[in-house]
C-alpha cells in the first residue's frame, strides 16, 4: 500500500538518507527504530509528504505522491495520511471535538457528518466525556488520544506517528500502544511509527532498524 524506492536526502553536504527502500502492506503496524541522527524522522516526513526527497519515488494507494505539488498535494495528504507527533499540536482555543473535526472540515465534508464521526472516535478512545473540554483541561495522555482521533477523522490510508509516546509517562505510553493495536484490529488501520520506545516497537508487526541513513 505504501512503497518507496531509492529515497535520498541531503542537507547541504550532509547525507541524511542514503537510498532507502520501504514497503508497507494494508493493516500493518511497522516501527522504525534507531539512534538519534539515523534519519528516522526525516524518512517519515518525506513519506508523509511534509518534506521532499532529493531522489527517489513514493507510491501510496498506487499513486505516485512525490510528484504531487501545491493544492493537489495538500488535498491528497489531508485525505490519505493522518499524523500523530510527539507534541500533540492541538489548537488551544478549540474543544477536543473541534480539534478532531478540523481536518474533516478542511476536506470540505459536511459539518454535521464530521462532528458525528469525531464524536464516535472520541467515544472509541474513551473521551466522550471530555469532548467539550479544551486541551488545557486535558491530561497529556488525553491530549494525545485527541490527536489520534484527529489523525483518523478522514479515514486515512495510513497514520504516521513520530515519537508518539515521547512526551508521555509509562502508563499513558502503554495505553497508546494498546490503542494502536485496537485500531488496527477494529479498522484495519495501517501505522508507520518512529519510536525510541522498545516496548512499542516490539508490539509492531515489523521493526525496521535505521543506521546512518539506511535501513539495516
C-alpha positions as CSV (number, residue, x, y, z in Angstrom):
1,X,0.0,0.0,0.0
2,X,3.0,2.3,0.7
3,X,6.1,1.8,-1.4
4,X,9.2,4.0,-1.6
5,X,12.3,3.3,-3.6
6,X,15.8,4.9,-3.5
7,X,15.0,7.7,-1.2
8,X,18.0,10.1,-0.9
9,X,18.0,13.3,1.1
10,X,21.0,15.6,1.8
11,X,21.1,18.8,3.9
12,X,23.8,20.8,2.3
13,X,26.8,18.5,2.2
14,X,25.4,16.2,4.9
15,X,23.8,13.0,3.6
16,X,20.8,12.1,5.8
17,X,19.1,9.3,3.7
18,X,21.3,7.2,1.5
19,X,18.9,5.3,-0.8
20,X,16.1,3.9,1.4
21,X,13.6,1.3,0.2
22,X,10.5,0.6,2.2
23,X,7.2,-1.3,1.6
24,X,4.2,-1.5,3.9
25,X,1.0,-3.5,3.5
26,X,-2.5,-2.5,4.5
27,X,-3.3,-3.2,8.2
28,X,0.4,-3.5,9.1
29,X,1.9,-1.7,12.2
30,X,5.5,-1.0,11.3
31,X,8.0,0.7,13.6
32,X,11.2,2.5,12.6
33,X,13.9,2.3,15.3
34,X,17.4,3.6,15.6
35,X,19.6,6.1,17.3
36,X,19.2,9.9,17.1
37,X,20.5,11.2,13.8
38,X,19.8,7.9,11.9
39,X,17.3,9.6,9.6
40,X,14.1,8.1,11.1
41,X,12.0,11.3,11.3
42,X,13.4,12.7,8.0
43,X,12.2,9.5,6.3
44,X,8.8,9.7,8.0
45,X,8.3,13.3,6.9
46,X,9.3,12.5,3.3
47,X,6.9,9.5,3.2
48,X,4.2,11.8,4.7
49,X,4.9,14.5,2.0
50,X,5.8,17.0,4.7
51,X,9.3,17.1,3.2
52,X,10.7,16.3,-0.2
53,X,13.5,13.9,-1.2
54,X,16.4,14.8,-3.5
55,X,15.9,11.5,-5.3
56,X,13.6,8.5,-5.2
57,X,9.9,7.7,-5.7
58,X,7.0,7.2,-3.4
59,X,3.7,5.4,-4.1
60,X,0.6,5.5,-1.8
61,X,-2.5,3.6,-2.8
62,X,-0.9,3.2,-6.3
63,X,-0.5,6.9,-6.8
64,X,3.0,8.4,-7.1
65,X,2.9,11.1,-4.5
66,X,6.4,12.5,-4.7
67,X,5.3,14.2,-8.0
68,X,2.3,16.0,-6.5
69,X,2.5,19.7,-5.9
70,X,0.6,22.6,-4.2
71,X,-3.1,22.2,-3.6
72,X,-3.3,18.7,-5.1
73,X,-0.6,17.5,-2.7
74,X,-2.3,19.2,0.3
75,X,-5.6,17.6,-0.6
76,X,-4.1,14.1,-1.1
77,X,-2.2,14.4,2.3
78,X,-5.4,15.6,4.1
79,X,-7.4,12.7,2.7
80,X,-4.9,9.8,2.8
81,X,-2.4,10.5,5.6
82,X,-3.0,11.0,9.3
83,X,-0.3,12.4,11.6
84,X,0.5,12.0,15.3
85,X,3.5,13.8,16.7
86,X,5.4,13.8,20.0
87,X,3.7,17.1,20.8
88,X,0.0,16.8,20.1
89,X,-0.2,20.2,18.3
90,X,-3.9,20.7,19.4
91,X,-5.3,24.2,18.9
92,X,-5.8,25.6,22.4
93,X,-8.8,27.8,21.6
94,X,-10.9,24.8,20.3
95,X,-12.5,22.0,22.2
96,X,-11.4,18.4,21.8
97,X,-14.3,17.7,19.5
98,X,-13.5,20.7,17.3
99,X,-9.8,19.8,17.1
100,X,-10.7,16.3,15.9
101,X,-13.1,17.8,13.3
102,X,-10.6,20.3,11.7
103,X,-9.1,18.0,9.0
104,X,-12.6,16.9,8.0
105,X,-13.8,20.5,7.7
106,X,-10.6,21.4,5.7
107,X,-11.6,18.5,3.3
108,X,-14.9,20.1,2.7
109,X,-17.0,17.4,4.3
110,X,-20.4,18.3,5.8
111,X,-20.1,19.9,9.2
112,X,-22.7,17.6,10.9
113,X,-21.3,14.4,9.4
114,X,-17.7,15.3,10.5
115,X,-18.9,16.2,14.1
116,X,-20.8,12.8,14.3
117,X,-17.7,10.9,13.2
118,X,-15.5,12.9,15.6
119,X,-17.9,12.1,18.5
120,X,-17.8,8.4,17.6
121,X,-14.0,8.4,17.5
122,X,-13.7,10.2,20.9
123,X,-16.1,7.6,22.3
124,X,-14.0,4.7,21.0
125,X,-10.9,6.4,22.5
126,X,-12.7,6.7,25.9
127,X,-13.0,10.5,25.7
128,X,-16.7,11.0,25.1
129,X,-17.0,12.9,28.4
130,X,-14.1,15.2,27.5
131,X,-15.3,16.3,24.1
132,X,-16.2,19.8,25.1
133,X,-13.0,20.4,27.1
134,X,-10.2,22.5,25.6
135,X,-6.7,21.0,25.5
136,X,-5.6,22.9,28.6
137,X,-8.1,21.0,30.7
138,X,-6.9,17.6,29.4
139,X,-4.1,15.4,30.7
140,X,-1.1,14.6,28.4
141,X,-2.5,11.2,27.6
142,X,-5.9,12.6,26.8
143,X,-4.4,15.2,24.5
144,X,-2.5,12.6,22.6
145,X,-5.7,10.5,22.2
146,X,-7.4,13.5,20.8
147,X,-4.6,13.9,18.4
148,X,-5.0,10.2,17.4
149,X,-8.7,10.8,16.8
150,X,-7.9,13.8,14.6
151,X,-5.5,11.7,12.6
152,X,-8.3,9.2,11.9
153,X,-11.1,11.6,11.1
154,X,-10.7,11.4,7.3
155,X,-10.3,7.5,7.2
156,X,-6.7,7.8,6.1
157,X,-4.8,5.1,4.3
158,X,-2.0,5.3,6.8
159,X,-1.3,7.0,10.1
160,X,2.3,8.2,10.5
161,X,3.4,8.7,14.1
162,X,6.7,10.5,15.0
163,X,7.7,9.6,18.6
164,X,4.0,9.5,19.7
165,X,4.9,8.4,23.3
166,X,7.9,10.6,23.7
167,X,6.1,13.1,25.9
168,X,4.0,10.5,27.9
169,X,4.7,8.7,31.1
170,X,5.0,4.9,31.0
171,X,1.3,4.2,31.8
172,X,0.0,6.5,29.1
173,X,2.6,5.3,26.7
174,X,1.4,1.7,27.2
175,X,-2.2,2.8,26.8
176,X,-1.3,4.4,23.5
177,X,0.5,1.3,22.3
178,X,-2.6,-0.8,23.0
179,X,-4.8,1.8,21.3
180,X,-2.8,1.4,18.0
181,X,-3.3,-2.4,18.2
182,X,-7.0,-2.0,18.8
183,X,-7.4,0.5,15.9
184,X,-5.7,-1.9,13.6
185,X,-8.0,-4.7,14.7
186,X,-11.1,-2.5,14.5
187,X,-10.4,-0.6,11.3
188,X,-7.6,-2.5,9.6
189,X,-5.7,0.8,10.1
190,X,-2.1,1.0,8.9
191,X,0.5,2.6,11.1
192,X,4.1,3.7,10.5
193,X,5.7,4.7,13.8
194,X,9.1,6.3,14.5
195,X,10.0,5.4,18.1
196,X,12.7,5.1,20.7
197,X,10.3,3.1,22.8
198,X,11.4,-0.5,22.6
199,X,8.1,-1.8,24.1
200,X,6.1,0.0,21.4
201,X,8.4,-1.3,18.7
202,X,8.1,-4.9,19.9
203,X,4.3,-4.7,19.7
204,X,4.6,-3.9,16.0
205,X,4.3,-6.4,13.2
206,X,7.8,-5.4,11.9
207,X,10.7,-3.3,13.2
208,X,12.9,-1.5,10.6
209,X,16.2,-0.5,12.1
210,X,17.9,2.6,10.7
211,X,21.6,3.4,11.0
212,X,23.5,6.2,9.2
213,X,20.7,6.9,6.7
214,X,20.0,3.4,5.7
215,X,17.6,0.6,6.8
216,X,19.9,-2.2,8.1
